[in-house]
Amino acid sequence: MAELIVRQGSATVTELAEGFAVSVMTVHRDLDELERQGMVRKVRGGATAQASNIWESNIAYRLQAHTAAKDAIAQVVAGMIEPGSSVMLDDSTTALAVARRLSAMAPLTVVTNFLEAIRLLAGTPDIRLIALGGEYHATHDSFLGLGCVDAAEAVSTDVVVVSTSAISDQYAFHQEQEIVLVKRAMLRSGTRRILAVDGSKLARMALHRVAPLDDFDVIVVDSDAPAEMLQRLRDRHRHVEVAQM
């Protein structure tokens, strides 16, 4: 059931009951458990794995969403990273796409709180890997909380790469305050700050402000973003890089 909802993005109770040949009551009970595990979010008449302005989507959904755009963005961001430098990555799937390209940039020091990125880079030749600890959150497959904030602020990297759930003309946003606190700590620890967001994040808002867009040295977005939104972003910020799809 969780796999179907993640694959489709959402599903109705009726659809799930018919598809799995179970009662509506059973579907509601299963959805309650999946929501408790952070896999899906119940909404009127069904469930969704997609983000809203107050809820972030589960890591399983984010790993399969907008993959082509994230890969294009990652190629541009990787080109901004110099061999021999240090780079901090947040727990976004866009930063994970960057992590997949870092072996070609080695030698590097990489700092991250994202367990999937840690698994990916562990043992990679010429990459010194520093894992930021804290409390593990399965919904995001990452470490958060005070321990992670303290660890992020204890280092200083040449580059920090973060993504956010939404950006307006002026601010970057995220739904969850624990993630916001970690992203802010990361931004304070980076000399050059790169915001990497796919076009689906433009002209949106979420519950918490992460930082003003002016705090970022470069904003990288994919060319599939709506042209009007891209132009608005370029009009307000000089350092916008568009990754060609």
C-alpha positions as CSV (number, residue, x, y, z in Angstrom):
1,M,0.0,0.0,0.0
2,A,2.8,2.4,0.9
3,E,4.7,1.5,-2.3
4,L,1.6,2.3,-4.4
5,I,1.0,5.7,-2.7
6,V,4.6,6.7,-3.0
7,R,4.7,5.6,-6.7
8,Q,1.5,7.5,-7.6
9,G,2.0,10.3,-5.1
10,S,-1.5,9.8,-3.6
11,A,-4.4,7.4,-3.6
12,T,-8.0,7.4,-2.4
13,V,-9.4,5.1,0.3
14,T,-11.8,3.6,-2.3
15,E,-8.9,2.9,-4.7
16,L,-6.9,1.2,-2.1
17,A,-9.8,-0.9,-0.8
18,E,-10.6,-2.1,-4.3
19,G,-7.0,-2.6,-5.4
20,F,-6.1,-4.7,-2.3
21,A,-9.5,-6.3,-1.9
22,V,-9.9,-5.2,1.7
23,S,-12.5,-3.3,3.6
24,V,-12.5,0.5,3.9
25,M,-12.0,0.0,7.7
26,T,-8.8,-2.0,7.0
27,V,-7.5,0.7,4.7
28,H,-8.0,3.4,7.3
29,R,-6.3,1.2,9.9
30,D,-3.3,0.6,7.6
31,L,-3.1,4.2,6.7
32,D,-3.0,5.2,10.4
33,E,0.0,2.9,10.8
34,L,1.7,4.2,7.7
35,E,1.2,7.8,8.9
36,R,2.6,6.9,12.3
37,Q,5.7,5.6,10.6
38,G,6.0,8.8,8.5
39,M,5.5,7.0,5.2
40,V,2.3,8.8,4.1
41,R,0.0,11.6,5.3
42,K,-3.8,11.0,5.6
43,V,-6.0,13.5,3.9
44,R,-9.7,13.7,3.3
45,G,-10.7,10.6,1.4
46,G,-7.3,9.0,1.1
47,A,-3.5,9.5,1.6
48,T,-0.6,11.3,0.0
49,A,3.1,11.1,-0.1
50,Q,3.5,14.6,-1.5
51,A,4.7,17.6,0.4
52,S,2.4,20.4,1.5
53,N,3.2,23.8,3.0
54,I,3.4,22.3,6.5
55,W,4.5,18.7,5.8
56,E,7.6,17.4,4.0
57,S,7.3,14.3,1.9
58,N,8.8,11.0,2.9
59,I,12.4,10.2,1.6
60,A,11.0,7.3,-0.5
61,Y,8.9,9.7,-2.5
62,R,11.5,12.4,-2.8
63,L,14.1,9.9,-4.1
64,Q,11.9,9.2,-7.2
65,A,10.6,12.8,-7.8
66,H,12.1,15.1,-10.4
67,T,15.1,12.9,-10.8
68,A,16.1,14.3,-14.2
69,A,16.0,17.9,-12.9
70,K,18.0,17.0,-9.9
71,D,20.7,15.3,-12.0
72,A,21.0,18.3,-14.3
73,I,21.3,20.6,-11.3
74,A,23.9,18.3,-9.7
75,Q,26.0,18.5,-12.8
76,V,26.1,22.3,-12.6
77,V,26.8,22.3,-8.8
78,A,29.6,19.7,-9.1
79,G,31.3,22.0,-11.6
80,M,31.5,24.6,-8.9
81,I,33.4,22.3,-6.5
82,E,37.2,22.3,-6.7
83,P,39.3,19.2,-6.1
84,G,41.0,19.5,-2.7
85,S,38.2,21.6,-1.2
86,S,35.6,20.8,1.5
87,V,31.9,20.6,0.9
88,M,28.9,20.2,3.2
89,L,25.7,18.6,1.9
90,D,22.3,18.7,3.5
91,D,19.8,15.8,3.6
92,S,18.1,16.8,0.4
93,T,17.8,14.4,-2.5
94,T,19.2,17.2,-4.7
95,A,22.3,17.2,-2.6
96,L,22.4,13.4,-2.9
97,A,22.5,13.8,-6.7
98,V,25.5,16.1,-6.2
99,A,27.1,13.5,-3.9
100,R,26.9,10.9,-6.7
101,R,29.3,13.1,-8.8
102,L,31.8,13.9,-6.1
103,S,34.2,10.9,-6.7
104,A,35.2,12.6,-10.0
105,M,36.1,15.8,-8.0
106,A,38.3,13.9,-5.5
107,P,40.3,14.6,-3.4
108,L,37.6,16.1,-1.3
109,T,36.4,16.4,2.3
110,V,32.6,15.9,2.5
111,V,30.5,16.7,5.5
112,T,26.8,15.5,5.7
113,N,24.0,14.5,7.9
114,F,22.3,12.4,5.2
115,L,22.6,8.7,5.8
116,E,22.1,7.8,2.2
117,A,24.9,10.1,1.2
118,I,27.1,8.6,3.9
119,R,26.4,5.1,2.6
120,L,27.2,6.3,-0.9
121,L,30.5,7.9,-0.1
122,A,31.8,5.6,2.6
123,G,35.0,4.0,1.3
124,T,35.2,6.1,-1.8
125,P,38.9,6.7,-2.6
126,D,40.3,10.1,-1.8
127,I,37.1,11.3,-0.1
128,R,37.4,12.2,3.5
129,L,33.9,11.7,4.9
130,I,32.7,13.5,8.1
131,A,29.3,12.4,9.3
132,L,27.2,14.8,11.3
133,G,25.5,13.0,14.2
134,G,22.4,13.7,16.1
135,E,19.0,12.0,16.4
136,Y,18.1,9.8,13.5
137,H,14.9,10.5,11.7
138,A,13.7,7.7,9.4
139,T,11.3,9.9,7.5
140,H,14.2,11.9,6.2
141,D,16.9,9.2,6.5
142,S,19.1,11.8,8.2
143,F,20.4,13.0,11.6
144,L,18.8,16.1,13.0
145,G,18.4,17.8,16.4
146,L,20.8,19.7,18.7
147,G,23.6,17.3,18.2
148,C,23.6,17.8,14.5
149,V,23.3,21.6,14.8
150,D,26.3,21.6,17.2
151,A,28.3,19.3,14.8
152,A,27.6,21.5,11.8
153,E,28.7,24.6,13.6
154,A,31.9,23.0,14.7
155,V,33.3,22.8,11.2
156,S,33.9,25.3,8.4
157,T,33.7,24.2,4.7
158,D,34.6,25.9,1.5
159,V,31.1,25.1,0.0
160,V,27.7,24.2,1.4
161,V,25.0,22.8,-0.8
162,V,21.4,22.9,0.5
163,S,18.0,22.5,-1.1
164,T,14.7,23.7,0.3
165,S,11.1,22.7,-0.2
166,A,10.0,26.1,-1.5
167,I,11.3,29.5,-2.5
168,S,9.5,32.8,-3.0
169,D,11.0,35.9,-4.6
170,Q,12.8,36.6,-1.3
171,Y,13.1,33.6,0.9
172,A,13.8,29.9,1.0
173,F,11.4,27.8,3.1
174,H,11.0,24.4,4.6
175,Q,8.1,22.8,6.5
176,E,9.9,21.3,9.5
177,Q,11.7,23.4,12.1
178,E,14.2,20.8,13.0
179,I,15.4,20.7,9.4
180,V,15.4,24.4,9.2
181,L,17.7,24.7,12.3
182,V,20.2,22.3,10.7
183,K,20.1,24.0,7.3
184,R,20.7,27.4,9.0
185,A,23.7,25.9,10.9
186,M,25.1,24.5,7.7
187,L,24.8,27.9,6.0
188,R,26.7,29.6,8.8
189,S,29.4,27.0,8.3
190,G,30.0,27.5,4.6
191,T,32.1,30.1,2.9
192,R,30.3,29.7,-0.4
193,R,26.6,28.9,-0.1
194,I,24.7,27.2,-3.0
195,L,21.0,26.8,-3.1
196,A,20.0,23.9,-5.5
197,V,16.2,23.7,-6.2
198,D,14.2,22.1,-9.0
199,G,11.6,24.1,-10.8
200,S,8.7,22.6,-8.8
201,K,9.9,24.6,-5.7
202,L,9.6,28.0,-7.3
203,A,7.0,30.6,-6.3
204,R,6.0,28.5,-3.3
205,M,6.0,28.9,0.4
206,A,6.2,26.6,3.4
207,L,5.8,27.1,7.1
208,H,9.3,28.2,8.1
209,R,11.8,30.6,6.6
210,V,15.2,29.0,6.1
211,A,17.0,32.1,4.9
212,P,16.7,35.1,2.6
213,L,17.7,34.2,-1.0
214,D,20.3,37.0,-0.8
215,D,22.2,34.9,1.7
216,F,23.1,32.5,-1.1
217,D,26.0,33.1,-3.4
218,V,24.5,31.0,-6.2
219,I,21.0,29.6,-6.9
220,V,20.9,26.7,-9.3
221,V,17.6,25.6,-10.9
222,D,16.7,23.5,-13.9
223,S,15.6,24.7,-17.3
224,D,12.2,23.0,-17.0
225,A,11.1,25.5,-14.5
226,P,8.3,27.8,-15.8
227,A,9.9,30.6,-17.8
228,E,8.1,33.4,-16.0
229,M,9.2,32.1,-12.6
230,L,12.8,31.8,-13.8
231,Q,12.8,35.4,-15.1
232,R,11.4,36.7,-11.8
233,L,14.2,34.9,-10.0
234,R,16.8,36.3,-12.4
235,D,15.4,39.8,-12.1
236,R,15.9,39.7,-8.3
237,H,19.1,37.7,-8.0
238,R,22.2,38.2,-10.2
239,H,23.8,34.8,-9.6
240,V,21.2,32.3,-10.9
241,E,22.5,29.3,-12.9
242,V,20.1,27.4,-15.1
243,A,20.9,23.7,-15.5
244,Q,19.9,22.6,-19.0
245,M,17.7,19.5,-19.2
